[in-house]
Structures are given as structure tokens and as C-alpha cells.
Amino acid sequence: MSQTLAITLQSLRSLPSRLGPSLVAIVGVAGVVAVLVAVLSMANGFRATLSGAALEDNVVVLRTGSSSELDSGFDGEQARLIAQSEELSMASRELYVMVEIAKKGIGTYANVPFRGVEAEASQMRKDFEIVEGQMFEPGRKQLIAGIGASGQFEGLEPGNTLVFGTERWDVVGVFTAGGGAAESELWTDAPVLQGAYRRGNTFSIVYGRLENTDNFNVLNDRLSNDPRLSVQVERETDYLAAQSEILASFISVVGYGIAILMALGAMFGALNTMYSAVSDRSREIATLRALGFAPRSIVISIMIEAFVLALIGGLIGALLAYVFFNGLTVSTLNFASFTQVVFAFAVTPDLLIQGIVLALIIGLIGGLAPAIRAARMPIVAALRE
């Protein structure tokens, strides 16, 4: 241990004299960690936005076989039967359509959810609050915008007027909803939206609040066995988690793939750095062995040096990812509904730990072969260099 400690301290003290090669390894590892953490924080943020504001006692009712409310639908009588179920304390029958709005600063158009809701809708969402302007008035072509949509798309400030098709809509307010997916939407009165889009008395989905969370199976059995209905009942938490899984999984796969490719490059950089270090110190290492220092002490010291460089790079990369990406708000297409969802990157401690672990793996692989080479170096040949 004393031999290992002495060699390690000597190696670390000599790092400033090998600053160039050391920086190559540090920067390479930092880049890998920063990219991995940033990409995975995008998936984390997307999941959190879609499912983070879901409530355990909320249920959603869709038409049988529907993957989302975009391809679901009920006529007015069916929606009324669902909403009046005795297991529900309240319900909101809602119509879901898409409108095109330009993104701020880009000019390209994107699909934004436009939801017709009933009065109970605001009570069905977590921490709903009007933060600017006022609530829309029933029966009028007015809308309120989620705070996420208002920040990402043009013309969603109170006082503006938007034109969708031949209809004009006055923006009267901005709302929050616990950081959930509703903050990416526009809301208006359901009958008004039905008339504007010629949907008659149809709805896309019914949101319900259970009187008792244990009554979910009772409600599911009642509605599923009603011959007048063809429905599937899901807890809001399960429904929104499934909505987020496709894109979040895709992002995670891409993120790990990019990180692995970059990690290979960083490993070669670490190998080059450590081989250079061994070559520059070959006479010193041979002298130590001639004085009786054990080969394993040399191997451990080289490995520790590689770990230190990788750890420094990992910490720098994790810090960069946290500073530049945590809380960064963007919008992207939700594959489940083909509409934009506004969300914030979420750099969590778990992701930072993953990045640091990857950095140490790079250090392990990058330092192992040079360390073994240093330990096996012929003493006489090395002293002649």
C-alpha cells in the first residue's frame, strides 16, 4: 500500500507537465457524459410532464380500441351515460381537436391540442390556476392557453385573436395545471368547439373523478358490460404513462446509442493519453521497479490516474448538463397524439450518477492496457530509453 500510494502521488503531481494529453481525455469524457445526461434528461422531462400531474382517483374513458383521445369518440348520449356513473363524484366530457400555430422564433407550424371542456375540467386537473387574464366564458369563442403553449407558440397572449379555419378566437387567459400535459393545450367551451368544427354532440373522452379509488373495478365492470357502450376505462396515471412511453423509450435508446459511440472515441482518447504517460515515464517506472517497487503497485497507480482523469471529465460533463439543460423548456411531437407537448428537461441525481459511472468505466478500460504494459516493461530496455 505504501508503494502504491507513493507512486500514485508522484503520478498525480506530474499531471501538470502532461496537461495537453490529460485535457484530451478529460474533454472526451466530459463530452460523453454531458450528451448522455442531456439526452436522457429530455426523456425524463417528457415522462414527468405527461404523467407527473396525473391523479390517482382520476379515470379516463375512451372508445374500445382507441390508443388516445385523437382516435376515440362518443355520441352525446353515450358520454352522458358515462358521466352520470354513480361511482364518479364529477366528470368532464371533452372534445379533442388539433390546430396549427407557428412556433415562436422559428415560424414553422406545429399541431397544438385544442380541447373543448366542461366546467368540471378545471377541478379534474392538478393545481389548475388562471395565472394571467381570465377564464373563458361559456358560449363564446374564447380560449385560454396553457402556460407551456403560451411560451412556445405565437399569439397566445391574452388580448390576441387567432384564426382557425374560418373561425376567430379571442385569447382571454393563461393557465397552469401542475406542470402536466394540459399546459401544452388550448381550452374552450365544449359546445362552442363542437359547433365550430361541426362535430354535432360528440365527445372524444370522458374524464372522471372516483368517489372512492377502490371503486375503479366496479366502474370498469359496469361500463364494460353496458350493451349501450363500447368503452375502455383506465386510471389517469396509467393512461398518461402509456402515452409518454413510446417517445421516452425512443429518446432513451437514441441517447444510449449516441453515448456508446462517443464513449468508444473517449476510450481511445484515454488509451492514447495513458500510453503517452507510460511512454514519457518509462525510465522512471523502470527505475522504480529496479528499486524493488512491485509491478502491481505500478498497475494500480496507472489505473488510479486514469480514474482521476475520467472522474474529473465526468464531473465537468455532469455539471455542464445540469447548468445548460436542467429546466430548459422545449416542445416536441408526441407520437401517441401527433400534437406538440411542451416540457422541460429534467436532470435528476439518477442521471448524474449514470454519467459518472460511465465516465469511470471509460477510465477503467482506457487505463487497464497501458497499466499492464507499464508493469511488464523490461527494466533494462526501459532504462536505456
Secondary structure, DSSP 8 states (H G I E B T S, - for coil): -HHHHHHHHHHHHTGGGGHHHHHHHHHHHHHHHHHHHHHHHHHHHHHHHHHTT--TTEEEEEETT-SSGGG--B-HHHHHHHHT-TTEEEEEEEEEEEEEEEBTTT--EEEEEEEEE-TTHHHHSTTEEEEEE----TTSSEEEEEHHHHHHBTT-STT-EEEETTEEEEEEEEEEETTSGGGG-EEEEHHHHHHHTT-TT-BSEEEEEESSGGGHHHHHHHHHT-TT--EEEEEHHHHHHHHHHHHHHHHHHHHHHHHHHHHHHHHHHHHHHHHHHHHHTHHHHHHHHHTT--HHHHHHHHHHHHHHHHHHHHHHHHHHHHHHHTT-EEEEEETTTTEEEEEE----HHHHHHHHHHHHHHHHHHHHHHHHHHHHS-HHHHHH-
